[in-house]
Amino acid sequence: MASNETNDLRLAQVFATKAFRIPDYQRGYAWGVRQWNDLWEDIWDINEDTSTGDYQPHFTGTISLKEISRHNIPEEERWFKDKGNRFYAVVDGQQRLTTLEIMICELIKAYPDEEEKAELQNTFLFKSRNSTNTRLYLFSYGKKDKNRSFLLNRIFEDTTVVLPTEFVNVYTNNLKKAKEWFREKINILSGDQKRDFLRRIQTALVFDIKYISNSVSEQAVFETMNNRGKPLSILEKLKNRLLFLTAKLPCLPDEKIKLSDNVNDAWRKVYDYLGKNPEGMLDEDDFLSAHLTLIRKPKETSFSIQAAEEKVFQMFCNRAQNYPLEYGADDTAEKEPFVNYKKIENYVLDIAEFVPYWYEVYNSNDVRIKKLRFLNDSKEMRILIATILSFKNDYPEEANRCIDLLLKIGFRNSLPSMNVVDERTYAMRARELHDKESNLNDLNEKLEGYINTECNIDGMIGQFNWLFEYERGAKGFHRWNGLKFFLMEYEHHLQGNDLPHVSWDNYYDINIEHILPQTYQTNWNKVMEDYLGGKDLSDDENWRAQKIIINTLGNLTIIKGAKNSELQNSSWKDKRERYKDGTISEIKVAQSDEWNSNTILSRGIYMLKFLMTMVSGLHLSDEQQKRMLFVDNRYYPSSPE
């Protein structure tokens, strides 16, 4: 058919003599409640022509199709082609078609006229071969697409189709949610309303069908359409680009098929892993830019999403050899290799190999990796962790040592003036591992060197002291970005071998409490007066002393649940009672008969001694400990215990 041929067809005509398949370069099902509701409301808003009793035509969208040749149709489905029907790849319009199929499937299930159900199924859902009960679905994904079995088994409820165990991704979740949404809408309709709804679908919905000529690349057409509806990610556009380049390579047809299969298999694996993240799909373009940072040197610490998009399409364009291998390098730098079979194959195999470890960074059962991400969740750190994990099966001892050392470095870096590694170094070490320029033993040696860097103790104390006078909020230790992590480590130190009162899985549910409250005037005036009494301080120094006693380390603790907002400015008597059934830290605090500047200092010193065990080479004298907690002797408690 000519590429400019169009047909305005009703839905039954669209499905007559046709079977539709979603090609491999398409993303999965991405529509959500807004699009479902728009379609639902559109159908109910269709007006009836009062003179004829028919519904007025309603334009429902354009569907672009390209015919699938017989040799690309699975052998078991060719009988449908041999009966004069045609198979089409849906180049544009798959989201709308998928939604209509789900909606119609639910409508057929709930339809009040049993005799019509078989006819509706035969029109819109599947054909059955005369000699067998095997169903040929009129709309489906390609045979190799894992979403196909989910669509047929869970959405169309064909139990003869085997569903992989625990198979789930963001697209299958969207399919499931759409089914549930339409089921709920349809089930509350009366029998007459269901009949009316079906008549609207069958007689009023009009589609503009465009057929793409065999002489035109469907990938090229797809690229020109990728800004319709929900924008495509860089990852989705890149897949199409690689398939487009593969089709143009000067190699044998079988080689092209093999490389196309490699591209499709790699992207299936990528989306399987990104989509099964329990908290929602992992960001596709963040993943792509992370992987690109491993195989190409960025201008900055790692590739931003914008820079990744530019670079990856430099790598895979017709003039790739005109661009530098390192992003942002000058014209004299080494150039990108030509695009050929091996370059595409190496890239897709590498990105597929990387994705399970990227997923593991987000979903590891290793508490150390969770803790590392609490300390530093930068892209560069995640890249390095994922790269280390890729070696863990073969070198478990060395990989575990790397993670232990990274955890120590991550905490040390959280201390002001104690930073020993920057983000660029994390990304660089990951590239060295990936490119086999170093191994885990080399990395461990470098990490140990970072840890053993001499501590800048005076700088650290000075920076903590500065936080008590920071103009955007003199919050002292409360402004330290490693505080919550430290308090959690301190909690686990106190509980020893006892069952944990709090776990790292609850990290974001844990709050930090000022024991002596920030607004102390309600119940704590006496404690503040005793602390300030006898000190010859100016007004500015008096203000600073109040900030210090409230925000020093010994006055801060983690608490469970919503207790922070409940306790707030409560008296010591009330707080103490509530602390007795809290975290180990709370229980320890509650053992004090009173809470004042001396108990705050004593607790702070005990906590600093624990801090020193966490950082190699960190040794604070008694005077340095007091300075770190209370700045200088003007603000020390008058009679420390």
Secondary structure, DSSP 8 states (H G I E B T S, - for coil): --TT-EEEEEHHHHHTTEEEEE-TTS------HHHHHHHHHHHHT--B-TTT--B--EEEEEEEEEE--GGGS-GGGHHHHHTT-EEEEEEE-HHHHHHHHHHHHHHHHH-S-HHHHHHHHHHHTEEE-TTS--EEESEEE-TT-HHHHHIIIIIS--TTS---TT---HHHHHHHHHHHHHHHHHHTS-HHHHHHHHHHHHHHEEEEEEE--TTS-HHHHHHHTTTSSS---HHHHHHHHHHHHHHHSSS-HHHHHHHHHHHHHHHHHHHHHHHT-TTS---HHHHHHHHHHHHS--SSSS--HHHHHHHHHHHTSTTGGGSBSSTT--TTS-B-----HHHHHHHHHHHHHHHHHHHHHHH-S-HHHHHHHHH---HHHHHHHHHHHTTTTT-HHHHHHHHHHHHHHHHHHHSTT-----HHHHHHHHHHHHTTSS-HHHHHHHHHHHHTS---HHHHHHHHHHTTS-TT---GGGG-TTHHHHHHHHHHHHHTTS--SS-GGGGGG-EEEESS-SSTTTT-HHHHHHHHTT----HHHHHHHHHHHHHSGGGEEEE-TTHHHHHTT--HHHHHHHHTTS-HHHHHHHTSSS--HHHHHHHHHHHHHHHHHHSTT----HHHHHHHHHSSTTSS-SS--
